[in-house]
Amino acid sequence: MPNLKLIPIRGQSQPILLGADPVTIGRSPESTIPLVDERASRLHCQIEPDGAGGWRVRDLNSRN
């Protein structure tokens, strides 16, 4: 299974294992990958399987 690693400008990063469940990214503390950046929306985007063995990044209708 592939690994996704977000490398922040500041702070530490942890590898995120991609699987059947979507990975959410945003300022919300409930996000799989919470961001500390006012330029990001609370629910910014989601990484999900595309059904063909790849991955899709989907905008969650964020304003930022």
NORVENZI-V462590 format. One record per helix or strand. SS is the DSSP state (helix for helix, strand for strand). FROM is the first residue (numbers start at 1). TO is the last residue. If there is no record, write none. Layout:
SS_FROM_TO, SS_FROM_TO
This chain:
strand_3_5, strand_15_17, strand_23_26, strand_33_34, strand_45_49, strand_55_59
